Amino acid sequence: MKLTFEPRLDQKPAPVLDWSATPVAREYDGSYAKVIDDLFSSEECEALIALAESDAKWAQAAVHYGLEAHQQYVDTSYRNSERILRFDHDAAAVIFQRILPHVQELIEIKPGSPWETVISPPGRLQGTWKLVGMNERLSYLRYGSGQYFRGHCDGQLELPDGRKSRVTIQIYLGDDDVKGGATRFHDMSAKRAYDVEPKKGRVLIFQQRGLWHSGEDVVKGLKYTLRSDLLFRQSLEE
């Protein structure tokens, strides 16, 4: 099965999330995140799920500590959901083209750039980081009632070909009758939080460095998401 989407000509870049208007402003003000509603139509969400299910079955999601197939373990007290891992360059390219108009500020990041903190702490960025696409590793997740993903920061990958992940893409694919299941950004004490609800067609984009978050318990329905990464190449010569 091959994924194809019609071009969208009506896209206006979504603004960066204003953390100052959230309960976690003290922790995350200045961090990069965007919430884009209706970026994918209901039919496109269904096509993305169908792509995953076209040649694979749902299985218990594992916790990874490396890139190799054996570098994983199951811990349902920490991560409890089903998953399909699909490696698909063509599909990733199609999805990336839909997202690209909304991440223009990340195309090239240099020292002193407004969003250098996506890559490193202020003043520590080395070289130029160029956005080169989306990770072909598409992680489809299905959460049923009572399932969740406890608090964590997403890993910053370095692939064998030198591409590096610094930004997470999360696409919500399930129907809007899901209750619970928000992606929750919270402080380390979990006393203050900001929720992004799993609305169908919504895309959540956020830097991986320093953003502590969880997938809250699903109360009713099935929550479907597709997770991947924006990948960069670092050049020290410019």
Secondary structure as GFF3:
##gff-version 3
##sequence-region A 1 238
A	DSSP	three_ten_helix	19	21	.	.	.	ID=ss1
A	DSSP	alpha_helix	25	28	.	.	.	ID=ss2
A	DSSP	beta_strand	33	36	.	.	.	ID=ss3
A	DSSP	alpha_helix	42	53	.	.	.	ID=ss4
A	DSSP	beta_strand	59	60	.	.	.	ID=ss5
A	DSSP	beta_strand	63	64	.	.	.	ID=ss6
A	DSSP	beta_strand	72	73	.	.	.	ID=ss7
A	DSSP	beta_strand	79	80	.	.	.	ID=ss8
A	DSSP	beta_strand	82	87	.	.	.	ID=ss9
A	DSSP	alpha_helix	89	99	.	.	.	ID=ss10
A	DSSP	three_ten_helix	100	102	.	.	.	ID=ss11
A	DSSP	three_ten_helix	104	106	.	.	.	ID=ss12
A	DSSP	beta_strand	108	109	.	.	.	ID=ss13
A	DSSP	three_ten_helix	116	118	.	.	.	ID=ss14
A	DSSP	beta_strand	128	134	.	.	.	ID=ss15
A	DSSP	beta_strand	137	143	.	.	.	ID=ss16
A	DSSP	beta_strand	148	152	.	.	.	ID=ss17
A	DSSP	beta_strand	164	172	.	.	.	ID=ss18
A	DSSP	beta_strand	179	180	.	.	.	ID=ss19
A	DSSP	beta_strand	183	186	.	.	.	ID=ss20
A	DSSP	beta_strand	193	196	.	.	.	ID=ss21
A	DSSP	beta_strand	203	207	.	.	.	ID=ss22
A	DSSP	beta_strand	213	215	.	.	.	ID=ss23
A	DSSP	beta_strand	218	220	.	.	.	ID=ss24
A	DSSP	beta_strand	223	235	.	.	.	ID=ss25
###
